[in-house]
Amino acid sequence: MLTRRTHTCGSLRESDIGADVVVQGWASAVRDRGGVSFVVLRDRHGTVQITADERSPDAAREAMKGVRLEYVVQVRGEVVARYRPNADMATGAVEIIAREVEILSGTRPMPFRLDGHADAHEETRLRHRYLDLRRPELQHNLVVRHQVMLAARKALAELDFLEIETPILTRATPEGARDYLVPSRVHPGWWYALPQSPQIFKQILMVAGMDRYMQICRCFRDEDLRVDRQPEFTQIDLEVSFATQDLILELSESLIRAVWQAVLGREIGPIGRMPYAEAIARFGLDAPDLRFGMELVDLGPALAESTFPPVRSALDAGGIIRGFVLKGGATGNSRKVLDAWTAFVRNYGMGGLLWGKVAADKISGPLGKAIPEREAFLAAAGAEDGDLVLVGAGTPGTVNPGMGRLRVHVAKEKDLIPEDTFAFTWIVDFPLFERTDEGALTSVHHPFTAPMPEHVDWLGTDKVDDILSDAYDLVCNGLEMGGGSIRIHREDTQNRIFDSLGIEPAEAQDRFGWLLDALAHGAPPHGGIAFGLDRMVMLLTGAASIRDVIAFPKTTSAQCLMSGAPSGVPVADLDELHVANTKQS
Ligand code: ASP
């Protein structure tokens, strides 16, 4: 009979010796040693050893023999000191001598062993997510996720934020991805979009006088997935009235500090700010990993006279030459390693990798052929005998990401990244626009981001590419953790931005008229930011994949293997929605 438990499996200690207890959980280990049987019982709180021996009644000893891995079991018994304490278990000083054992539930054959999960294919684990979630590592990740949400809500409530929900069935919000669309049954031919973010609603909440908004919200973006992306993901979303950039960064730092304190008990100091241009110059990326050095250097001037074809053609085409130095790397890096790194940078569109091993008498490798003047080059690169210099030559659009990512890749391979360190930085002074391959302007953030006040007059002039935005990203350990901006709160400036983006007034009215109308009715200056909750939890737990911090994640092909979504639906249902399949997988 089901009885109320007195303790959770992880809670018993030496001080409980002598107590009569009831525990319930899953059998995570089962052993039978002749007349003595052991079961390690597991629940979310931990594990405890149950023993049935001559001290147990016959019925309990018999029932213990019937327990199999992952059966759900209830045990009543006495807590005793363990003959051989187990220092690896929190409850390892004690065990429970079974007096009553009841199997509450059995299991079909397990598709994989929970303790040997590394052997099971991820597809199998995702199909049986309820089993994978029983693993302590995943349970820990979900506990941390809960702690982050709790700490965030508490910290933001203390800062006078209100949590306000915004619609899921809505109109498109431009964040640069494809929308998920939902057909309207009541309005044939019309569609809702799932929000890519609550951006427009949260701005409208500022016009509505809500002052400070927060929401832990789901966002939906239909884009090609990578290891750290999911089609639906969670943001801690903020918007603040009468905000300057300084105020948003200050409030955000309070939030980050509270979360790190609550989850890890760690102090996070003031977070520095780095202009976007500096991040690109020093690290090649706008989300730099500051946990280690090996910064990129500009080697264009030192190679200006080079006649070596890859360098010459890059320089003649107005490109860049940038590289970094792996200290002591002249030894221990075979041709195979260098070929793998070359293949790595080719993924970013670079033609190849110029490498040179520095020795007292020469620089070997392709780079040796490219250097007109050894000493000047070594001084520019900051290299000396025994070092390996890795260099990329080409367009900024390929060399910066290629060499920037290679820097991180090499540091990981060579174990140069200190563990258990959180290197935060704000990236500020982003360009407002970037150019598409066709030369058109698009927003770097979204079209509601304010230009720096001193650059507003450059809209519509030939200085438009130089306009900086009042936007900011928070980066930690090379991951973008959040981003936001001060918004345009004036209708006339917003219209000038749409004009620069080539959005005609009629189109702007059709797509964003509801925001423009609100902005025209007494909009306070405002700004905000959104933090990626999933990535934050990845950082706090050290999880390698975003799927490990979400209870029910999707695969990289956007499927839920457990529920089988997406799936076909009966044609009659589609008829009701006034839509038809033109293709089916
Ligand atoms: N809505 C933005 C985003 O999802 C964040 C912001 O600007 O507040 O990235």
Boltz pocket constraint, residues with backbone or C-beta under 6 A from the ligand:
constraints:
  - pocket:
      binder: B
      contacts: [[A, 175], [A, 196], [A, 197], [A, 198], [A, 199], [A, 238], [A, 483], [A, 484], [A, 485], [A, 528], [A, 529], [A, 530]]
      max_distance: 6.0
